[in-house]
């Protein structure tokens, strides 16, 4: 994609044409305020940007339409847009015309047939930008979007205030959200981010969204299941209190089945409740609580007994071990050897000492056997009592729910004035409960869906993790940086002896000097900053041309030689004059700059188009051949003086 020609139209139907060479160097030089700097704004406006950045003055007042013809391989594309007028700052209407050779239309043939979205889509497709989606971390607040033609503008325009700015490398880098957009889209334009990765990330986002929705449904289902039994008992108690069921009806039957039966209730004459249902439940609840206290007392007593038994068992074992340690037994049970020191082997077993020792040991053995024998029975007893305590606790909780339901039902009866009215209200609540009751099959289905989505997300995350996009981006940046130091040296920049590289994280140029890198912001001198800017952009475009990546094949640079003049005033005073340029500028540096740009389009990136708007002028034949038109003065300039103006006053 290159710029074939640029056209502006007056309000009375006249047209001004500016034709460029499709390859190599194009220079437009001349005096200040002739419209040179507005050319890049017109090109960007006709690339689908709605914002109209042309400054107030002659161009806004005298131009009715702007048009640019872009050249693609074998095809021309004209994009024309009306001026938004003096009262507006944006316009999204456009006219598009395609063909093998498109000529600029007459003013009468200009008509809107598209808009900026269509222009962006068409230019992106013709340029060859692949279908894509920017890579955004899943937890990030910013949204994914498609990279398109507008994201190439960062690398196509170097405005007057940017070309030697130490704090800003790319066009629009200083605007909100644009730095992140550069980081997101550059890998796509350089062919680093693969379509497969975008598809996988898109599928992962969908799966994670489905997981969040399913998790919410699963949590609701679990909460419903957890509270369903308690609510069911409460509703059953209310139903009994208002007379839908007799107090003892359905005892032992499934609660949900009983509640389903309540839906068949019909109003019948029923005597008013005298509080017996509440009293009955309170009595039953009191009995359960007394049983719980008795059971707890039995457990405490058993634990105390077990504690004392453990103390006795410990002392008995210690005593037996002491007797064994002094060889109190006649025979060693392990070896069978005689071990009494006070009697010969197999003799005197009936002596007083022997009888006393043997009696003591037998008593200890009996007591130990009793203790050990009681332990299993005690453990079984404690287990049974604890299970009984748990069962009683569950019964108490159920009765408490029934009591609350009965009290609530009596309050409703008192409010509604009729037991039948209260019963009808309870039936309605039972119906709602049953409608929202989650069956076990539904809960199982949601749990299975959670497992399926989790496995799918993990599989996609594994596939995304296997992508080597970061390594490929690093390799691409190394290839781009390979030529940067050479360009810095050609332009006379400082630190040219060290490797220069494009730092995408900080969006600047870094010089890898031993010890620590130097960022462009920490270097001095406009000549150095110009050298770093052009080195980065030329190396980037050289890589894109060499590997046929979807970047337009042109670069618009506004007033780059300003750094080679003593002051801005002297630079502007040059006004396209060869004599003033030779007198006031660092002529060697100016010539070196233009020779590098000429060589770039001829050798480094064959066919590349560079458009320069300038105040400087050189007498060299190759430079004069690069002039698009003779130096602009007043007149001539971009907008002829005899074009009529349309101001807010005249429009009224």
C-alpha positions as CSV (number, residue, x, y, z in Angstrom):
1,X,0.0,0.0,0.0
2,X,1.5,3.3,-1.2
3,X,0.2,6.8,-1.8
4,X,-0.3,7.5,-5.5
5,X,-1.8,10.9,-5.3
6,X,-3.6,13.4,-3.1
7,X,-6.5,15.7,-4.1
8,X,-8.4,18.5,-2.6
9,X,-11.6,20.2,-3.9
10,X,-12.8,23.7,-3.6
11,X,-16.4,24.7,-2.8
12,X,-16.9,25.9,-6.4
13,X,-15.8,22.6,-8.0
14,X,-12.1,23.1,-8.7
15,X,-9.5,20.4,-7.9
16,X,-5.9,20.5,-6.8
17,X,-3.8,17.4,-7.5
18,X,-0.5,16.3,-5.9
19,X,1.1,13.2,-7.5
20,X,3.8,11.2,-5.8
21,X,6.4,8.7,-7.1
22,X,5.5,5.3,-5.9
23,X,9.0,4.3,-5.0
24,X,11.9,6.1,-3.4
25,X,12.2,9.6,-2.1
26,X,9.5,12.3,-2.4
27,X,10.3,15.8,-1.1
28,X,7.9,18.7,-0.6
29,X,9.8,21.8,0.5
30,X,8.9,25.5,0.8
31,X,7.9,28.3,3.1
32,X,6.0,28.0,6.4
33,X,2.2,28.0,6.5
34,X,1.8,26.7,3.0
35,X,0.1,23.4,4.0
36,X,3.0,21.0,4.0
37,X,2.4,19.6,7.5
38,X,-1.3,19.1,6.8
39,X,-0.5,16.5,4.1
40,X,0.0,13.7,6.6
41,X,-3.3,14.7,8.4
42,X,-5.2,14.5,5.1
43,X,-3.7,11.0,4.4
44,X,-4.7,9.8,7.8
45,X,-8.1,11.3,7.5
46,X,-8.6,9.4,4.3
47,X,-7.4,6.1,5.9
48,X,-10.7,6.0,7.9
49,X,-9.9,8.3,10.9
50,X,-13.0,10.3,11.8
51,X,-11.2,13.0,13.8
52,X,-10.3,16.0,11.6
53,X,-7.0,17.3,12.7
54,X,-6.4,20.0,10.1
55,X,-5.8,23.2,12.0
56,X,-8.1,26.2,11.6
57,X,-7.4,28.4,8.7
58,X,-7.2,28.4,4.9
59,X,-7.6,24.6,4.4
60,X,-10.7,24.2,6.6
61,X,-12.3,27.3,5.1
62,X,-11.5,26.7,1.4
63,X,-11.6,22.8,0.9
64,X,-14.8,21.0,0.6
65,X,-13.5,17.4,-0.1
66,X,-10.2,15.5,0.5
67,X,-9.2,12.5,-1.5
68,X,-6.3,10.1,-1.6
69,X,-5.6,7.4,-4.2
70,X,-3.8,4.4,-2.7
71,X,-1.9,1.9,-4.8
72,X,-2.0,-1.8,-4.1
73,X,-0.6,-4.7,-6.1
74,X,-2.6,-4.4,-9.4
75,X,-5.3,-2.2,-7.9
76,X,-6.0,1.5,-7.1
77,X,-8.3,2.5,-4.3
78,X,-9.7,6.0,-4.0
79,X,-10.9,7.2,-0.6
80,X,-12.6,10.6,-0.6
81,X,-14.1,12.4,2.5
82,X,-16.0,15.6,2.8
83,X,-14.7,18.3,5.0
84,X,-16.6,18.4,8.3
85,X,-16.8,22.2,7.9
86,X,-15.7,25.0,10.1
87,X,-18.3,24.1,12.8
88,X,-17.3,20.4,13.3
89,X,-14.2,18.4,14.2
90,X,-15.1,15.0,12.8
91,X,-16.7,13.2,9.9
92,X,-17.2,9.5,9.3
93,X,-18.7,9.7,5.8
94,X,-16.7,8.5,2.8
95,X,-16.7,7.7,-0.9
96,X,-14.8,4.6,-2.1
97,X,-13.9,3.7,-5.7
98,X,-11.8,0.8,-6.8
99,X,-10.2,-0.3,-10.1
100,X,-7.0,-1.2,-11.9
101,X,-6.4,2.5,-12.6
102,X,-8.5,5.0,-10.7
103,X,-8.5,8.6,-11.8
104,X,-9.6,11.4,-9.5
105,X,-13.3,12.2,-10.0
106,X,-14.7,15.6,-10.7
107,X,-16.3,17.5,-7.9
108,X,-19.8,16.8,-9.3
109,X,-19.1,13.1,-9.1
110,X,-18.2,13.1,-5.4
111,X,-20.9,11.3,-3.4
112,X,-21.0,9.4,-0.1
113,X,-21.2,5.6,-0.5
114,X,-19.4,4.3,2.6
115,X,-18.2,5.3,6.0
116,X,-15.0,5.0,8.1
117,X,-15.7,1.5,9.3
118,X,-16.0,0.3,5.7
119,X,-12.8,2.2,4.8
120,X,-10.9,0.6,7.6
121,X,-12.2,-2.9,6.8
122,X,-11.4,-2.5,3.1
123,X,-7.9,-1.1,3.6
124,X,-7.1,-3.8,6.2
125,X,-8.2,-6.6,3.8
126,X,-6.4,-5.2,0.8
127,X,-3.3,-4.7,2.9
128,X,-3.5,-8.3,4.0
129,X,-3.9,-7.9,7.8
130,X,-5.0,-11.4,8.9
131,X,-8.2,-12.0,10.9
132,X,-7.1,-11.6,14.5
133,X,-8.0,-10.6,18.0
134,X,-5.6,-8.8,20.3
135,X,-4.2,-10.9,23.1
136,X,-5.6,-9.7,26.4
137,X,-5.0,-11.4,29.8
138,X,-8.2,-13.1,31.0
139,X,-8.3,-11.1,34.2
140,X,-7.7,-7.8,32.5
141,X,-10.3,-5.1,32.5
142,X,-9.6,-4.1,28.9
143,X,-11.4,-5.8,26.0
144,X,-10.0,-7.6,23.1
145,X,-10.3,-6.1,19.6
146,X,-9.2,-6.6,16.0
147,X,-6.0,-5.0,14.7
148,X,-6.7,-3.1,11.5
149,X,-5.3,-0.4,9.2
150,X,-5.6,2.3,11.9
151,X,-3.0,0.4,14.0
152,X,-0.4,0.8,11.3
153,X,-0.5,4.7,11.6
154,X,1.9,4.6,14.6
155,X,4.7,3.6,12.2
156,X,3.7,5.7,9.1
157,X,3.7,9.3,10.4
158,X,6.5,11.3,12.1
159,X,5.0,14.7,12.8
160,X,7.1,17.8,13.4
161,X,6.8,17.5,17.1
162,X,7.6,13.8,17.3
163,X,10.5,13.2,14.9
164,X,13.1,14.4,17.4
165,X,11.2,13.9,20.6
166,X,13.2,12.0,23.2
167,X,10.1,11.0,25.2
168,X,8.0,9.8,22.3
169,X,9.0,7.3,19.6
170,X,5.8,6.5,17.8
171,X,2.9,8.7,16.5
172,X,0.1,9.1,19.0
173,X,2.1,7.2,21.7
174,X,1.4,10.1,24.1
175,X,-2.4,9.6,23.9
176,X,-4.4,7.7,26.4
177,X,-4.6,3.9,25.8
178,X,-2.5,4.1,22.7
179,X,0.8,2.7,24.2
180,X,-1.1,-0.5,25.2
181,X,-2.7,-0.6,21.7
182,X,0.8,-0.5,20.2
183,X,2.0,-3.3,22.4
184,X,-1.1,-5.4,21.6
185,X,-1.1,-4.9,17.8
186,X,2.5,-4.8,16.8
187,X,3.0,-8.6,17.3
188,X,0.0,-9.2,15.0
189,X,1.3,-6.9,12.3
190,X,4.7,-8.5,12.4
191,X,3.2,-12.0,12.1
192,X,4.1,-13.1,15.6
193,X,0.7,-13.8,17.0
194,X,-0.9,-16.8,15.3
195,X,-4.5,-17.2,14.4
196,X,-4.6,-20.5,16.3
197,X,-3.7,-18.7,19.5
198,X,-6.5,-16.2,19.0
199,X,-9.0,-18.9,18.4
200,X,-7.9,-20.8,21.5
201,X,-8.1,-17.7,23.7
202,X,-11.5,-16.9,22.3
203,X,-12.7,-20.4,23.0
204,X,-11.2,-20.3,26.5
205,X,-13.1,-17.0,27.3
206,X,-16.3,-18.6,26.2
207,X,-15.6,-21.7,28.3
208,X,-14.7,-19.6,31.4
209,X,-17.9,-17.6,30.9
210,X,-19.9,-20.8,30.8
211,X,-18.1,-22.0,33.9
212,X,-19.1,-18.9,35.8
213,X,-22.7,-19.2,34.7
214,X,-22.8,-22.9,35.6
215,X,-21.1,-22.3,39.0
216,X,-23.8,-19.8,39.9
217,X,-26.5,-22.3,39.0
218,X,-24.7,-25.0,40.9
219,X,-24.3,-22.8,44.0
220,X,-28.0,-22.0,43.9
221,X,-28.9,-25.7,43.5
222,X,-26.6,-26.7,46.4
223,X,-28.0,-24.0,48.7
224,X,-31.5,-25.1,47.7
225,X,-30.7,-28.7,48.5
226,X,-29.0,-27.8,51.8
227,X,-32.0,-25.8,53.1
228,X,-34.8,-27.9,51.4
229,X,-35.2,-30.4,54.2
230,X,-35.4,-27.7,56.9
231,X,-37.9,-25.7,54.9
232,X,-39.9,-28.8,54.1
233,X,-40.3,-29.6,57.8
234,X,-41.3,-26.1,58.6
235,X,-43.9,-26.1,55.9
236,X,-45.2,-29.5,57.1
237,X,-45.5,-28.1,60.6
238,X,-47.4,-25.0,59.3
239,X,-49.7,-27.3,57.3
240,X,-50.5,-29.3,60.5
241,X,-51.1,-26.2,62.5
242,X,-53.6,-24.8,60.0
243,X,-55.4,-28.1,59.7
244,X,-54.3,-29.3,56.3
245,X,-52.9,-32.5,58.0
246,X,-53.9,-34.0,61.3
247,X,-51.2,-33.7,64.0
248,X,-50.1,-37.4,63.6
249,X,-50.9,-37.9,59.9
250,X,-48.1,-39.1,57.7
251,X,-45.6,-39.6,60.6
252,X,-42.6,-41.5,59.1
253,X,-43.6,-40.8,55.5
254,X,-41.3,-38.8,53.2
255,X,-41.8,-35.1,53.8
256,X,-41.8,-34.1,50.2
257,X,-44.5,-36.7,49.3
258,X,-46.7,-35.3,52.1
259,X,-46.2,-31.8,50.9
260,X,-47.2,-32.9,47.4
261,X,-50.4,-34.3,48.9
262,X,-51.1,-30.9,50.4
263,X,-51.7,-29.4,47.0
264,X,-55.0,-31.4,46.8
265,X,-56.3,-29.6,50.0
266,X,-59.8,-28.2,49.8
267,X,-61.4,-25.8,52.3
268,X,-63.4,-27.6,55.0
269,X,-65.1,-26.5,58.2
270,X,-62.4,-26.8,60.9
271,X,-62.6,-25.8,64.5
272,X,-60.3,-23.0,65.5
273,X,-57.0,-23.9,67.0
274,X,-56.7,-23.5,70.7
275,X,-52.9,-23.7,70.9
276,X,-52.8,-27.5,71.5
277,X,-50.5,-28.0,68.5
278,X,-47.9,-25.5,69.8
279,X,-48.1,-27.0,73.3
280,X,-47.7,-30.5,72.0
281,X,-44.6,-29.6,70.1
282,X,-43.2,-27.7,73.1
283,X,-43.8,-30.8,75.3
284,X,-42.1,-33.1,72.8
285,X,-39.2,-30.6,72.5
286,X,-38.8,-30.5,76.2
287,X,-38.7,-34.3,76.4
288,X,-36.1,-34.4,73.6
289,X,-33.9,-31.9,75.4
290,X,-34.2,-33.9,78.7
291,X,-33.1,-37.1,76.8
292,X,-30.2,-35.2,75.3
293,X,-29.1,-34.1,78.8
294,X,-29.4,-37.6,80.2
295,X,-27.4,-39.0,77.2
296,X,-24.7,-36.4,77.7
297,X,-24.5,-37.3,81.4
298,X,-24.0,-41.0,80.6
299,X,-21.3,-40.1,78.1
300,X,-19.5,-37.9,80.7
301,X,-19.7,-40.7,83.3
302,X,-18.3,-43.2,80.8
303,X,-15.5,-40.9,80.0
304,X,-14.6,-40.4,83.6
305,X,-14.7,-44.2,84.2
306,X,-12.4,-44.7,81.1
307,X,-10.0,-42.0,82.4
308,X,-9.8,-43.8,85.9
309,X,-9.4,-47.1,84.2
310,X,-6.5,-45.8,82.1
311,X,-4.8,-44.5,85.2
312,X,-5.1,-47.9,87.0
313,X,-4.0,-49.8,83.8
314,X,-1.0,-47.6,83.6
315,X,0.0,-48.1,87.2
316,X,-0.6,-51.9,87.0
317,X,1.6,-52.2,84.0
318,X,4.3,-50.2,85.7
319,X,4.1,-52.4,88.8
320,X,4.2,-55.6,86.7
321,X,7.2,-54.3,84.8
322,X,9.0,-53.6,88.1
323,X,8.4,-57.1,89.3
324,X,9.6,-58.5,86.0
325,X,12.7,-56.3,86.1
326,X,13.7,-57.8,89.4
327,X,13.1,-61.3,88.1
328,X,10.1,-61.9,90.2
329,X,9.0,-64.8,88.0
330,X,10.7,-68.2,88.5
331,X,11.2,-68.7,84.8
332,X,12.1,-66.2,82.1
333,X,9.1,-66.4,79.7
334,X,11.3,-65.6,76.7
335,X,14.2,-68.1,77.3
336,X,12.7,-70.5,79.9
337,X,15.8,-70.0,82.2
338,X,15.5,-70.2,86.0
339,X,15.9,-66.7,87.3
340,X,15.1,-66.7,91.1
341,X,18.3,-65.8,92.9
342,X,17.0,-66.9,96.3
343,X,16.1,-70.5,95.4
344,X,17.6,-73.3,93.4
345,X,16.1,-74.3,90.1
346,X,12.6,-75.9,90.5
347,X,12.9,-75.8,94.3
348,X,11.3,-73.9,97.1
349,X,8.4,-72.7,95.0
350,X,6.3,-73.2,98.1
351,X,8.5,-70.9,100.2
352,X,6.8,-67.8,101.7
353,X,8.6,-65.4,99.4
354,X,7.7,-67.4,96.3
355,X,4.1,-67.7,97.3
356,X,3.8,-63.9,98.0
357,X,5.4,-62.9,94.7
358,X,3.3,-65.3,92.7
359,X,0.1,-64.2,94.4
360,X,0.9,-60.6,93.7
361,X,1.6,-61.3,90.0
362,X,-1.6,-63.3,89.7
363,X,-3.7,-60.5,91.2
364,X,-2.1,-58.0,88.8
365,X,-2.8,-60.3,85.8
366,X,-6.5,-60.7,86.9
367,X,-6.9,-56.9,87.3
368,X,-5.2,-56.2,84.0
369,X,-7.4,-58.8,82.2
370,X,-10.5,-57.2,83.7
371,X,-9.5,-53.7,82.6
372,X,-8.5,-54.9,79.1
373,X,-11.7,-56.9,78.8
374,X,-13.9,-53.9,79.7
375,X,-12.2,-51.6,77.2
376,X,-14.0,-52.9,74.0
377,X,-17.4,-52.8,75.8
378,X,-16.7,-49.3,77.0
379,X,-15.8,-48.1,73.5
380,X,-18.9,-49.6,72.1
381,X,-21.0,-48.0,74.8
382,X,-19.5,-44.6,74.2
383,X,-20.1,-44.9,70.4
384,X,-23.7,-45.9,70.9
385,X,-24.3,-43.0,73.3
386,X,-22.7,-40.5,70.9
387,X,-24.8,-41.7,68.0
388,X,-27.9,-41.4,70.2
389,X,-26.9,-37.8,71.1
390,X,-26.5,-36.9,67.4
391,X,-29.9,-38.4,66.6
392,X,-31.6,-36.6,69.4
393,X,-29.9,-33.3,68.3
394,X,-31.3,-33.8,64.8
395,X,-34.8,-34.5,66.2
396,X,-34.6,-31.3,68.3
397,X,-33.7,-29.2,65.3
398,X,-36.6,-30.7,63.4
399,X,-39.0,-30.0,66.3
400,X,-37.7,-26.5,66.6
401,X,-38.5,-25.9,62.9
402,X,-42.0,-27.5,63.5
403,X,-42.5,-25.2,66.5
404,X,-41.5,-22.1,64.5
405,X,-43.8,-23.2,61.7
406,X,-46.7,-23.8,64.1
407,X,-46.2,-20.4,65.8
408,X,-46.0,-18.7,62.4
409,X,-49.2,-20.5,61.2
410,X,-51.1,-19.4,64.3
411,X,-49.9,-15.8,63.8
412,X,-51.1,-16.0,60.2
413,X,-54.5,-17.4,61.3
414,X,-54.8,-14.5,63.8
415,X,-53.9,-12.0,61.0
416,X,-56.1,-13.6,58.3
417,X,-59.1,-14.2,60.6
418,X,-59.8,-17.7,59.2
419,X,-58.0,-21.0,59.4
420,X,-59.0,-21.8,55.8
421,X,-57.5,-18.6,54.6
422,X,-54.3,-19.4,56.4
423,X,-54.4,-22.9,55.0
424,X,-54.7,-21.6,51.5
425,X,-51.7,-19.3,52.1
426,X,-49.6,-22.3,53.3
427,X,-50.7,-24.4,50.3
428,X,-49.4,-21.5,48.1
429,X,-46.1,-21.5,49.8
430,X,-45.9,-25.3,49.5
431,X,-46.6,-25.0,45.8
432,X,-43.8,-22.5,45.4
433,X,-41.4,-24.6,47.4
434,X,-42.1,-27.7,45.3
435,X,-41.7,-25.7,42.0
436,X,-38.3,-24.5,43.0
437,X,-37.2,-27.8,44.5
438,X,-34.1,-29.0,42.7
439,X,-34.2,-32.7,42.0
440,X,-31.1,-34.8,42.6
441,X,-30.9,-35.4,38.8
442,X,-30.6,-31.7,38.1
443,X,-27.8,-31.3,40.8
444,X,-26.0,-34.2,39.3
445,X,-26.3,-32.8,35.8
446,X,-24.9,-29.4,37.0
447,X,-22.0,-31.1,38.7
448,X,-21.2,-33.2,35.6
449,X,-21.3,-30.0,33.5
450,X,-18.8,-28.3,35.9
451,X,-16.4,-31.2,35.5
452,X,-16.7,-31.1,31.7
453,X,-16.1,-27.4,31.5
454,X,-13.2,-27.5,33.9
455,X,-11.5,-30.2,31.9
456,X,-12.1,-28.3,28.7
457,X,-10.6,-25.1,30.2
458,X,-7.6,-26.9,31.4
459,X,-7.0,-28.5,27.9
460,X,-7.3,-25.0,26.2
461,X,-4.9,-23.5,28.8
462,X,-2.4,-26.3,28.1
463,X,-2.6,-25.6,24.4
464,X,-2.2,-21.8,24.9
465,X,0.7,-22.4,27.2
466,X,2.5,-24.4,24.5
467,X,2.4,-21.4,22.1
468,X,5.9,-19.9,21.7
469,X,4.7,-16.4,20.7
470,X,6.9,-14.7,23.3
471,X,10.0,-16.4,21.9
472,X,9.0,-15.5,18.3
473,X,8.4,-11.9,19.2
474,X,11.9,-11.8,20.8
475,X,13.4,-13.3,17.7
476,X,11.5,-10.7,15.5
477,X,12.7,-7.8,17.6
478,X,16.3,-9.1,17.5
479,X,16.0,-9.1,13.7
480,X,14.7,-5.6,13.6
481,X,17.3,-4.3,16.0
482,X,20.1,-5.9,13.9
483,X,20.1,-2.9,11.5
484,X,19.4,-0.1,14.0
485,X,22.9,0.5,15.1
486,X,24.0,0.9,11.5
487,X,21.4,3.5,10.8
488,X,22.3,5.4,14.0
489,X,25.9,5.5,12.9
490,X,24.9,6.7,9.3
491,X,23.0,9.6,10.9
492,X,25.9,10.5,13.2
493,X,24.0,9.5,16.4
494,X,25.8,9.0,19.7
495,X,26.6,5.5,21.0
496,X,26.5,4.0,17.5
497,X,29.4,1.7,18.6
498,X,26.9,-0.2,20.9
499,X,24.0,-2.4,19.8
500,X,20.7,-0.5,19.6
501,X,17.3,-2.2,19.9
502,X,13.6,-1.5,19.9
503,X,12.2,-1.7,23.4
504,X,8.6,-2.6,23.0
505,X,7.9,-2.6,26.7
506,X,8.9,1.0,27.2
507,X,8.2,2.0,23.5
508,X,11.6,3.6,23.0
509,X,15.1,2.9,21.7
510,X,17.6,1.3,24.0
511,X,21.3,1.3,23.6
512,X,23.0,-1.8,25.1
513,X,26.1,-0.3,26.6
514,X,28.1,-2.6,28.8
515,X,27.1,-2.2,32.4
516,X,23.5,-0.9,31.8
517,X,21.3,-0.1,28.9
518,X,20.7,3.6,27.9
519,X,17.2,4.6,27.0
520,X,16.5,7.3,24.4
521,X,15.0,9.5,27.2
522,X,18.4,9.6,28.9
523,X,20.3,10.8,25.8
524,X,20.8,14.4,24.8
525,X,20.7,16.4,21.6
526,X,18.0,16.6,18.9
527,X,20.4,15.1,16.3
528,X,20.7,12.0,18.5
529,X,16.9,11.7,19.0
530,X,16.3,12.1,15.3
531,X,18.8,9.3,14.6
532,X,17.1,7.0,17.1
533,X,13.7,7.7,15.7
534,X,14.6,7.1,12.1
535,X,16.8,4.1,12.9
536,X,13.9,2.4,14.7
537,X,11.3,3.1,12.0
538,X,13.6,2.3,9.0
539,X,14.6,-1.0,10.6
540,X,11.0,-1.9,11.4
541,X,9.9,-1.2,7.8
542,X,12.9,-3.0,6.4
543,X,11.9,-6.1,8.3
544,X,8.2,-5.7,7.2
545,X,9.2,-5.3,3.5
546,X,11.7,-8.2,3.6
547,X,9.2,-10.7,5.2
548,X,6.1,-9.2,3.5
549,X,4.3,-8.3,6.7
550,X,1.1,-6.1,6.4
551,X,2.5,-2.6,6.9
552,X,1.9,0.1,4.3
553,X,5.0,0.7,2.2
554,X,5.3,4.4,3.0
555,X,6.7,6.7,5.7
556,X,5.6,10.3,6.1
557,X,8.3,12.5,7.9
558,X,7.6,16.1,8.7
559,X,10.6,18.5,8.9
560,X,13.4,16.1,10.0
561,X,16.3,18.5,9.2
562,X,15.2,21.1,11.7
563,X,17.7,19.6,14.1
564,X,20.6,20.6,11.8
565,X,19.8,24.3,11.8
566,X,20.9,26.8,14.5
567,X,17.3,27.6,15.6
568,X,13.7,27.0,14.6
569,X,13.4,30.5,13.3
570,X,16.5,30.1,11.0
571,X,15.1,26.7,9.8
572,X,11.7,28.2,8.9
573,X,13.5,31.2,7.2
574,X,15.2,28.7,4.8
575,X,11.8,28.4,3.1
576,X,12.9,25.9,0.5
577,X,15.8,28.0,-0.6
578,X,19.0,26.2,-1.6
579,X,21.1,29.2,-0.8
580,X,19.7,29.6,2.7
581,X,20.1,25.9,3.3
582,X,23.7,25.9,2.3
583,X,24.4,29.0,4.4
584,X,22.6,28.1,7.7
585,X,22.4,24.3,8.0
586,X,24.9,21.7,8.8
587,X,25.0,20.8,5.2
588,X,26.9,17.6,5.6
589,X,24.3,16.3,8.1
590,X,21.4,17.3,5.9
591,X,22.8,15.6,2.9
592,X,23.7,12.5,4.9
593,X,20.0,12.3,6.1
594,X,18.5,12.5,2.6
595,X,21.1,10.1,1.1
596,X,20.2,7.6,3.7
597,X,16.5,7.9,3.0
598,X,17.1,7.7,-0.8
599,X,19.3,4.6,-0.3
600,X,16.7,3.0,1.9
601,X,14.0,3.0,-0.8
602,X,16.5,1.9,-3.5
603,X,18.6,-0.8,-1.7
604,X,17.5,-1.6,1.9
605,X,13.8,-1.9,1.2
606,X,13.4,-1.8,-2.6
607,X,10.2,-0.1,-3.7
608,X,9.6,1.7,-0.3
609,X,8.1,5.2,-0.5
610,X,9.3,8.0,1.7
611,X,7.6,11.4,1.7
612,X,9.4,14.3,3.4
613,X,7.9,17.7,4.0
614,X,10.7,20.2,4.6
615,X,12.1,23.8,4.7
616,X,15.6,22.7,3.5
617,X,16.6,22.2,-0.1
618,X,19.7,20.8,-1.8
619,X,21.1,21.5,-5.2
620,X,22.1,17.9,-5.9
621,X,20.5,16.5,-9.0
622,X,19.1,13.4,-7.2
623,X,17.5,15.7,-4.6
624,X,15.9,17.9,-7.2
625,X,14.6,14.9,-9.0
626,X,12.9,13.9,-5.7
627,X,10.9,17.2,-5.5
628,X,7.2,16.5,-6.0
629,X,6.7,20.2,-7.0
630,X,8.8,23.3,-7.1
631,X,9.3,24.8,-3.6
632,X,6.0,26.1,-2.2
633,X,5.7,29.8,-1.6
634,X,2.6,32.1,-1.2
635,X,1.5,31.4,-3.9
636,X,1.8,28.6,-4.9
637,X,0.9,26.4,-1.9
638,X,-1.4,23.5,-1.2
639,X,-4.5,25.6,-1.4
640,X,-4.7,28.2,-4.2
641,X,-5.4,31.8,-3.1
642,X,-8.3,32.3,-5.4
643,X,-10.4,29.5,-3.9
644,X,-13.5,30.8,-2.1
645,X,-13.8,30.5,1.7
646,X,-16.7,29.1,3.6
647,X,-16.8,30.4,7.2
648,X,-19.5,30.0,9.8
649,X,-20.7,33.5,8.9
650,X,-20.9,32.9,5.1
651,X,-22.6,29.5,5.6
652,X,-25.4,31.2,7.4
